Amino acid sequence: MGDTRRSVLRRSGGLLGVGAAGSLAGCAGAGGGSGAGGGSDGSAAGIDSGYAMFFPLHDWTNRVAGDHATFTNPVDVGQLGHGWEPSGNLTAEVASSDAFVYFDTPEFTWAQDVASTLESDYDGVAVIDGLSGLDEQLLAWDHGEESHEGEGEQQEEGEHQEEGDHEAEDDHDHGDEIDPHVWVDPVLAKGVVDTIAAELGEADPDNADDYAANAEAYTAELDEVDEAFASTVDAAERDVVVLAGHDSFQYLSERYGFEIHSPVGVSPQNEPSGSDIADTIAVVDENDIDVVLYDRFESPNLAETVVENSNATETMAVTSAGGSTREWNEAGYGYREQMLEVNVPAFGRALGAE
């Protein structure tokens, strides 16, 4: 029997770049893989391994897959998937696995590019869009004329970094004016988890019941996150928080009914003006806010400036849960733990819900 495209890729050690992977697809023929799309006799071969686009999808997909498969997160610890750029061989590495879970949005252009190549040249790889079915629940994201990519990222040592700009494409399913941060909303997260389970079950029908059961068990844990946020906001003294960084939490504030004031706005490219900072200080003092929030994956400098020039007394980190840290990994924090152990207490303090 001749070599399949996947066996050639695996023997190469995953060192083929994007262009080389495309060339191999052309000579081997699409659909030659032995993964989720089927074996040489057209039967389903199951799912043993795959890639999930970034931290929350990686966490959720592994919870759904359980013992049946292991999914890899290509984004390094300490970095965010939003604004991240892959190495040149990632498409070939993903093509040598059985599945790719991603969000089809121009805010993650690199993942759209990988998915497009897989869908056109590697029909043995299941391509799963976690946003599928959520279109009516997606929120608009008015970021003006600026580029979406280049989100500031923070290494473990706390170094603030900026990635280069990358133009968004206009021809993808969910549009380029949609806020992609659905994962911060535990209710929408449940929908993504259910989509992952359904798509894995379609690609691997022998284990579909297990995927569905795993998803049901995990979404029950996400109900705990939902209930924790709801009870925190119900007990709040105020309905506004100050986030001294770009606002990745629109879905959270929309879900639970509080306002987020940010001197930066939604775009990580924005630099606040002196009047923006002055307005933020006024919001802090007018609302008797004690705690100013900042994103753990951004610099705390702006939050510290606001505290130093207002009646607030401290800063607290929140997490958009788009990445993880070495410390959180060592503590066993997944998405659920980041939300419950970091975000619920911090938003609670900022809202006066102690």
Residue pairs with C-beta under 8 A, 6 or more apart in sequence:
1 40
3 28
4 28
4 32
4 33
4 34
4 40
4 124
5 24
5 25
5 28
5 29
5 32
5 33
5 95
5 122
5 124
6 32
6 33
6 34
6 35
6 95
6 96
6 124
7 34
8 24
8 28
9 16
9 21
9 24
9 92
9 95
9 96
10 96
12 92
14 89
14 92
14 93
14 96
15 89
15 92
16 24
16 89
16 92
17 88
17 89
17 91
17 92
18 88
18 89
18 90
18 91
18 92
18 113
18 117
20 92
21 91
21 92
21 95
21 117
21 121
22 117
22 121
24 92
25 95
25 120
25 121
25 122
26 121
30 120
30 121
30 122
30 123
31 37
31 122
31 123
31 124
32 124
33 95
33 122
33 123
33 124
33 125
34 40
34 45
34 124
35 45
35 47
35 48
35 97
35 98
35 99
35 124
35 125
35 126
36 44
36 45
36 46
36 47
36 98
36 99
36 124
36 125
36 126
36 203
36 204
37 45
37 123
37 124
37 125
37 126
37 203
38 44
38 45
38 124
39 45
44 203
44 204
44 205
44 206
45 98
46 68
46 98
46 204
46 206
46 207
47 65
47 68
47 69
47 98
47 99
47 126
47 200
47 203
47 204
47 207
48 68
48 69
48 70
48 98
49 69
49 70
49 71
49 72
49 97
49 98
49 99
50 61
50 65
50 69
50 70
50 71
50 72
50 94
50 97
50 98
50 99
50 100
50 101
50 125
50 126
51 71
51 72
51 73
51 74
51 93
51 94
51 97
51 99
51 100
51 101
52 58
52 60
52 61
52 62
52 71
52 72
52 73
52 100
52 101
52 102
53 74
53 75
53 81
53 100
53 101
53 102
53 103
53 108
53 111
54 73
54 74
54 75
54 80
54 81
54 82
54 84
54 108
54 322
54 323
55 73
55 75
55 81
55 321
55 322
55 323
55 324
55 335
56 183
56 189
56 321
56 322
56 335
57 101
57 102
57 103
57 130
57 183
57 192
57 196
58 71
58 72
58 73
59 334
59 335
60 189
60 192
60 193
60 196
60 218
60 335
61 71
61 101
61 196
61 200
62 70
62 71
63 193
63 214
63 215
63 218
63 334
64 193
64 196
64 197
64 200
64 211
64 214
64 215
64 218
65 71
65 200
65 211
65 214
66 210
66 211
66 214
68 204
68 207
68 210
68 211
69 98
69 99
69 200
71 99
71 101
72 97
74 86
74 90
74 93
75 81
75 84
75 323
77 156
77 323
77 324
77 325
77 326
77 329
78 153
78 154
78 155
78 156
78 323
78 324
78 325
78 326
79 153
79 155
79 297
79 323
80 151
80 153
80 297
80 320
80 322
80 323
81 108
81 111
81 322
81 323
82 107
82 108
82 151
82 180
82 322
83 149
83 150
83 151
83 152
83 153
83 163
83 268
84 110
84 153
84 163
85 110
85 149
85 163
85 164
85 166
86 110
86 114
90 114
91 113
91 114
91 117
91 118
94 100
94 114
94 118
94 125
95 117
95 118
95 121
95 122
95 125
97 125
98 124
98 125
98 126
98 203
99 125
99 126
99 127
99 128
99 200
99 203
100 114
100 115
100 118
100 125
100 126
100 127
100 128
101 128
101 130
101 196
102 108
102 111
102 112
102 114
102 115
102 127
102 128
102 129
102 130
103 111
103 129
103 130
103 131
103 174
103 180
103 182
104 111
104 112
104 115
104 129
104 131
104 132
104 172
104 173
104 174
105 112
105 131
105 172
105 174
105 175
105 176
105 178
105 180
106 112
106 148
106 168
106 169
106 170
106 172
106 175
106 176
107 148
107 149
107 168
107 176
107 180
108 180
109 148
109 149
109 166
109 167
109 168
109 169
110 166
112 169
112 172
115 127
115 129
118 125
118 127
119 127
126 199
126 200
126 202
126 203
128 195
128 196
128 199
128 200
129 173
129 195
130 192
130 195
130 196
131 138
131 173
131 174
131 182
131 192
132 195
132 199
133 191
133 195
134 182
134 188
134 191
134 192
135 173
135 174
137 182
137 188
137 191
138 174
138 178
138 179
138 182
139 178
139 179
139 250
139 251
139 254
140 177
140 178
140 179
141 177
141 178
141 179
141 180
141 250
141 266
142 177
142 266
143 265
143 266
143 267
144 267
146 267
146 269
146 270
147 165
147 166
147 167
147 168
147 269
148 166
148 168
148 176
148 267
149 163
149 164
149 165
149 166
149 168
150 162
150 163
150 164
150 165
150 166
150 268
150 269
151 163
151 246
151 268
152 160
152 161
152 162
152 163
152 268
152 297
152 298
152 299
153 160
153 161
153 162
153 163
153 297
153 323
154 160
154 161
154 296
154 297
154 298
154 299
155 161
156 325
156 326
160 298
160 299
165 269
168 176
169 176
170 176
174 180
179 250
179 251
179 266
181 248
181 249
181 250
181 251
181 320
181 322
182 188
182 189
182 192
182 251
183 189
183 192
183 321
183 322
183 335
184 248
184 249
184 251
184 252
184 320
184 321
185 251
185 252
185 254
185 255
186 222
186 223
186 225
186 226
186 229
186 339
187 222
187 226
187 255
188 251
189 222
189 225
189 335
190 219
190 222
190 223
193 215
193 218
193 219
193 222
194 215
194 219
196 211
196 215
197 211
197 212
197 214
197 215
198 211
198 212
200 207
200 208
200 211
201 207
201 208
201 209
201 211
201 212
202 208
204 211
221 336
222 336
224 336
224 340
225 336
225 339
225 340
225 344
228 339
228 340
228 344
229 252
229 255
229 256
229 339
229 343
229 344
229 347
230 256
232 344
232 347
232 348
232 351
232 353
233 256
233 257
233 258
233 351
233 353
235 348
235 353
236 258
236 348
236 351
236 352
236 353
237 351
237 352
237 353
238 287
238 288
238 289
238 351
238 352
239 257
239 258
239 259
239 351
240 258
240 259
240 260
240 261
240 283
240 287
240 289
241 258
241 259
241 260
241 261
241 289
241 293
241 347
241 350
241 351
242 260
242 261
242 262
242 280
242 283
242 284
242 289
242 292
242 293
242 306
242 312
242 350
243 249
243 260
243 261
243 262
243 292
243 293
243 294
243 295
243 318
244 262
244 263
244 264
244 280
244 292
244 293
244 294
244 300
244 302
244 303
244 305
244 306
244 315
245 262
245 264
245 293
245 294
245 295
245 298
245 302
245 303
246 262
246 264
246 265
246 266
246 267
246 268
246 270
246 295
246 298
247 260
247 262
247 264
247 265
247 266
248 266
248 295
248 320
248 322
249 260
249 318
249 320
250 260
250 266
252 343
252 347
253 259
253 260
258 351
261 280
261 283
262 280
263 272
263 276
263 277
263 279
263 280
263 302
263 306
264 270
264 271
264 272
264 276
264 302
268 298
272 280
272 302
277 302
277 305
277 306
277 309
280 306
281 306
281 309
281 310
283 289
284 292
284 306
284 310
284 311
284 312
285 310
285 311
288 311
288 352
289 310
289 311
289 312
289 350
290 312
290 313
290 314
290 349
290 350
290 352
291 312
291 313
291 314
291 315
291 316
291 346
291 349
291 350
292 303
292 306
292 307
292 310
292 312
292 314
292 315
292 316
292 350
293 303
293 315
293 316
293 317
293 318
293 346
293 347
293 350
294 300
294 302
294 303
294 315
294 316
294 317
294 318
295 317
295 318
295 319
295 320
296 317
296 318
296 319
296 325
296 342
297 319
297 320
297 322
297 323
300 315
300 317
303 315
304 315
306 312
307 313
307 314
307 315
316 345
316 346
316 349
316 350
317 342
317 346
318 342
318 343
318 346
318 347
319 338
319 342
319 343
321 335
321 338
321 339
321 343
324 333
324 338
328 337
328 338
331 337
333 341
347 353
348 354
